[in-house]
């Protein structure tokens, strides 16, 4: 699994480097999170690349590698989505495979975002999940994002996932992101998550990271997020935005 995830990350990195080709959007990010209650440190590498087919349709590939110091666990995910969008909404159907160290989990669902105002985006997602040892369940979540300026975004969200026979997790996350330069599209982000779990109590996490955007069109953070990669719509529905 580790080789597959690292291979996916390498492919995403190459795609990001080639994203000047017409119709390609890509991003690559690295982040660090500190978990309370002995959860340890989490180091993440995540990437995504998509392309449009015309008529508002497109497809995206995502992948990530995550190292958790507690128990020296290596976690990974990869998946894909198809989507459709216009000037007001974007809809997606996605599948993600996750190696969570103790077991493997596949999630599948639908999501949508509505550009309610020029500086407000509202997103919803939900779906099912199945894994090893007869584990199955579902997830639901929502997020609101406010653009303080075209290059500064603040968002808050709540996610819930229930895995029968294993655990359930409710996570609340707040996060801020700043696009440092529109000509050199690197952003800095930071946030806080609180999670309540059915098996291991609750924990808090603070995270920071850096992200590189490469888009076919648009220069502001609003443009790059609304017209670029799907972000929340096809991210892993587990522990909010910590992983």
C-alpha positions as a Python dict, from the first residue, in 0.01 Angstrom:
ca = {
    (1, 'X'): (0, 0, 0),
    (2, 'X'): (280, 243, 86),
    (3, 'X'): (436, 198, -260),
    (4, 'X'): (100, 255, -428),
    (5, 'X'): (35, 576, -232),
    (6, 'X'): (387, 710, -287),
    (7, 'X'): (352, 630, -658),
    (8, 'X'): (24, 817, -667),
    (9, 'X'): (185, 1115, -491),
    (10, 'X'): (469, 1113, -744),
    (11, 'X'): (221, 1108, -1032),
    (12, 'X'): (35, 1403, -879),
    (13, 'X'): (361, 1593, -839),
    (14, 'X'): (449, 1537, -1205),
    (15, 'X'): (99, 1644, -1301),
    (16, 'X'): (138, 1964, -1099),
    (17, 'X'): (462, 2037, -1280),
    (18, 'X'): (291, 1989, -1616),
    (19, 'X'): (-22, 2184, -1524),
    (20, 'X'): (52, 2461, -1770),
    (21, 'X'): (-115, 2243, -2031),
    (22, 'X'): (-460, 2371, -2128),
    (23, 'X'): (-747, 2251, -1910),
    (24, 'X'): (-534, 2113, -1625),
    (25, 'X'): (-572, 2215, -1259),
    (26, 'X'): (-345, 2073, -990),
    (27, 'X'): (-236, 2138, -634),
    (28, 'X'): (15, 1991, -394),
    (29, 'X'): (28, 2054, -18),
    (30, 'X'): (228, 1958, 287),
    (31, 'X'): (98, 1995, 640),
    (32, 'X'): (166, 1914, 1004),
    (33, 'X'): (-86, 1845, 1283),
    (34, 'X'): (-37, 1793, 1655),
    (35, 'X'): (-298, 1571, 1825),
    (36, 'X'): (-382, 1597, 2195),
    (37, 'X'): (-430, 1305, 2439),
    (38, 'X'): (-115, 1127, 2324),
    (39, 'X'): (-222, 1119, 1961),
    (40, 'X'): (120, 1233, 1848),
    (41, 'X'): (223, 1425, 1538),
    (42, 'X'): (81, 1383, 1188),
    (43, 'X'): (274, 1475, 872),
    (44, 'X'): (77, 1493, 548),
    (45, 'X'): (144, 1517, 174),
    (46, 'X'): (-168, 1562, -41),
    (47, 'X'): (-228, 1633, -406),
    (48, 'X'): (-499, 1654, -670),
    (49, 'X'): (-519, 1700, -1045),
    (50, 'X'): (-823, 1743, -1267),
    (51, 'X'): (-921, 1823, -1623),
    (52, 'X'): (-1239, 1928, -1798),
    (53, 'X'): (-1417, 1744, -2080),
    (54, 'X'): (-1636, 2030, -2198),
    (55, 'X'): (-1991, 2126, -2112),
    (56, 'X'): (-1895, 2176, -1748),
    (57, 'X'): (-1791, 1810, -1702),
    (58, 'X'): (-1456, 1691, -1570),
    (59, 'X'): (-1268, 1430, -1366),
    (60, 'X'): (-1021, 1446, -1079),
    (61, 'X'): (-755, 1220, -925),
    (62, 'X'): (-649, 1263, -560),
    (63, 'X'): (-391, 1101, -335),
    (64, 'X'): (-213, 1146, -4),
    (65, 'X'): (44, 1002, 237),
    (66, 'X'): (23, 1052, 614),
    (67, 'X'): (265, 955, 889),
    (68, 'X'): (140, 941, 1249),
    (69, 'X'): (414, 934, 1512),
    (70, 'X'): (194, 758, 1768),
    (71, 'X'): (243, 391, 1684),
    (72, 'X'): (460, 487, 1384),
    (73, 'X'): (164, 440, 1150),
    (74, 'X'): (183, 510, 776),
    (75, 'X'): (-158, 594, 632),
    (76, 'X'): (-256, 657, 273),
    (77, 'X'): (-544, 742, 46),
    (78, 'X'): (-615, 769, -324),
    (79, 'X'): (-931, 815, -524),
    (80, 'X'): (-1111, 995, -797),
    (81, 'X'): (-1423, 1189, -886),
    (82, 'X'): (-1634, 1303, -1179),
    (83, 'X'): (-1795, 1646, -1156),
    (84, 'X'): (-2011, 1903, -1330),
    (85, 'X'): (-2024, 2274, -1264),
    (86, 'X'): (-2133, 2617, -1383),
    (87, 'X'): (-2110, 2972, -1250),
    (88, 'X'): (-2330, 2897, -947),
    (89, 'X'): (-2278, 2535, -841),
    (90, 'X'): (-2046, 2238, -867),
    (91, 'X'): (-2155, 1876, -815),
    (92, 'X'): (-1932, 1570, -776),
    (93, 'X'): (-1945, 1193, -727),
    (94, 'X'): (-1632, 1041, -574),
    (95, 'X'): (-1468, 721, -452),
    (96, 'X'): (-1178, 715, -204),
    (97, 'X'): (-969, 424, -78),
    (98, 'X'): (-803, 465, 262),
    (99, 'X'): (-537, 257, 434),
    (100, 'X'): (-600, 339, 803),
    (101, 'X'): (-328, 103, 931),
    (102, 'X'): (-568, -118, 1132),
    (103, 'X'): (-796, -172, 834),
    (104, 'X'): (-872, -57, 481),
    (105, 'X'): (-1179, 153, 405),
    (106, 'X'): (-1348, 258, 81),
    (107, 'X'): (-1586, 554, 80),
    (108, 'X'): (-1819, 658, -199),
    (109, 'X'): (-2054, 952, -213),
    (110, 'X'): (-2185, 1270, -369),
    (111, 'X'): (-2119, 1634, -284),
    (112, 'X'): (-2204, 1981, -400),
    (113, 'X'): (-2107, 2340, -347),
    (114, 'X'): (-2313, 2654, -404),
    (115, 'X'): (-2162, 2994, -465),
    (116, 'X'): (-2426, 3172, -261),
    (117, 'X'): (-2248, 3508, -283),
    (118, 'X'): (-1931, 3634, -452),
    (119, 'X'): (-1750, 3577, -121),
    (120, 'X'): (-1950, 3285, 26),
    (121, 'X'): (-1939, 2915, -69),
    (122, 'X'): (-2161, 2654, 100),
    (123, 'X'): (-2076, 2283, 60),
    (124, 'X'): (-2249, 1955, 155),
    (125, 'X'): (-2138, 1594, 115),
    (126, 'X'): (-2257, 1246, 210),
    (127, 'X'): (-2225, 882, 121),
    (128, 'X'): (-2139, 533, 235),
    (129, 'X'): (-1829, 341, 343),
    (130, 'X'): (-1724, -23, 357),
    (131, 'X'): (-1411, -198, 478),
    (132, 'X'): (-1249, -511, 611),
    (133, 'X'): (-1396, -730, 885),
    (134, 'X'): (-1755, -651, 789),
    (135, 'X'): (-1720, -282, 871),
    (136, 'X'): (-1960, -54, 687),
    (137, 'X'): (-2138, 272, 747),
    (138, 'X'): (-2185, 620, 610),
    (139, 'X'): (-2085, 982, 641),
    (140, 'X'): (-2230, 1331, 610),
    (141, 'X'): (-2074, 1675, 636),
    (142, 'X'): (-2105, 2042, 558),
    (143, 'X'): (-1882, 2345, 526),
    (144, 'X'): (-1920, 2721, 481),
    (145, 'X'): (-1634, 2930, 340),
    (146, 'X'): (-1610, 3310, 358),
    (147, 'X'): (-1360, 3502, 145),
    (148, 'X'): (-1253, 3797, 358),
    (149, 'X'): (-1063, 3923, 53),
    (150, 'X'): (-1019, 3752, -287),
    (151, 'X'): (-699, 3594, -146),
    (152, 'X'): (-797, 3518, 218),
    (153, 'X'): (-1052, 3249, 308),
    (154, 'X'): (-1200, 3140, 640),
    (155, 'X'): (-1405, 2822, 663),
    (156, 'X'): (-1583, 2613, 923),
    (157, 'X'): (-1728, 2266, 889),
    (158, 'X'): (-1873, 1964, 1067),
    (159, 'X'): (-1829, 1603, 955),
    (160, 'X'): (-1973, 1278, 1092),
    (161, 'X'): (-1878, 923, 993),
    (162, 'X'): (-2025, 607, 1147),
    (163, 'X'): (-1850, 274, 1097),
    (164, 'X'): (-2054, -12, 1240),
    (165, 'X'): (-1857, -249, 1458),
    (166, 'X'): (-1565, -8, 1480),
    (167, 'X'): (-1625, 356, 1573),
    (168, 'X'): (-1799, 679, 1489),
    (169, 'X'): (-1633, 1020, 1467),
    (170, 'X'): (-1779, 1370, 1479),
    (171, 'X'): (-1530, 1643, 1392),
    (172, 'X'): (-1559, 2021, 1384),
    (173, 'X'): (-1295, 2221, 1198),
    (174, 'X'): (-1212, 2587, 1149),
    (175, 'X'): (-942, 2693, 907),
    (176, 'X'): (-788, 2998, 743),
    (177, 'X'): (-593, 3020, 417),
    (178, 'X'): (-396, 3305, 261),
    (179, 'X'): (-273, 3310, -99),
    (180, 'X'): (60, 3484, -55),
    (181, 'X'): (97, 3590, -418),
    (182, 'X'): (-131, 3568, -720),
    (183, 'X'): (168, 3541, -955),
    (184, 'X'): (348, 3281, -741),
    (185, 'X'): (45, 3076, -632),
    (186, 'X'): (157, 2951, -291),
    (187, 'X'): (-80, 2967, 6),
    (188, 'X'): (-34, 2923, 380),
    (189, 'X'): (-308, 2767, 592),
    (190, 'X'): (-373, 2683, 956),
    (191, 'X'): (-662, 2551, 1159),
    (192, 'X'): (-806, 2368, 1456),
    (193, 'X'): (-1015, 2048, 1474),
    (194, 'X'): (-1200, 1885, 1760),
    (195, 'X'): (-1310, 1523, 1723),
    (196, 'X'): (-1533, 1301, 1938),
    (197, 'X'): (-1492, 929, 1875),
    (198, 'X'): (-1690, 632, 1989),
    (199, 'X'): (-1384, 424, 2077),
    (200, 'X'): (-1102, 654, 2184),
    (201, 'X'): (-1266, 950, 2354),
    (202, 'X'): (-1201, 1290, 2204),
    (203, 'X'): (-900, 1491, 2094),
    (204, 'X'): (-799, 1832, 1964),
    (205, 'X'): (-567, 1903, 1674),
    (206, 'X'): (-388, 2213, 1553),
    (207, 'X'): (-255, 2204, 1198),
    (208, 'X'): (-48, 2424, 966),
    (209, 'X'): (54, 2379, 605),
    (210, 'X'): (163, 2517, 270),
    (211, 'X'): (-4, 2462, -67),
    (212, 'X'): (94, 2511, -431),
    (213, 'X'): (-179, 2586, -686),
    (214, 'X'): (-145, 2549, -1063),
    (215, 'X'): (-459, 2642, -1255),
    (216, 'X'): (-549, 2676, -1619),
    (217, 'X'): (-732, 3005, -1547),
    (218, 'X'): (-786, 3253, -1266),
    (219, 'X'): (-539, 3412, -1031),
    (220, 'X'): (-709, 3486, -696),
    (221, 'X'): (-774, 3229, -425),
    (222, 'X'): (-1147, 3248, -506),
    (223, 'X'): (-1077, 3169, -873),
    (224, 'X'): (-832, 2892, -795),
    (225, 'X'): (-1069, 2716, -553),
    (226, 'X'): (-1399, 2759, -737),
    (227, 'X'): (-1255, 2689, -1081),
    (228, 'X'): (-982, 2446, -980),
    (229, 'X'): (-961, 2128, -775),
    (230, 'X'): (-1262, 1998, -584),
    (231, 'X'): (-1115, 2031, -235),
    (232, 'X'): (-1376, 1949, 29),
    (233, 'X'): (-1605, 1784, -226),
    (234, 'X'): (-1382, 1478, -273),
    (235, 'X'): (-1148, 1486, 26),
    (236, 'X'): (-1130, 1193, 269),
    (237, 'X'): (-1437, 1204, 501),
    (238, 'X'): (-1243, 1107, 815),
    (239, 'X'): (-1130, 1333, 1101),
    (240, 'X'): (-1222, 1655, 926),
    (241, 'X'): (-920, 1824, 767),
    (242, 'X'): (-649, 1680, 995),
    (243, 'X'): (-560, 1415, 732),
}
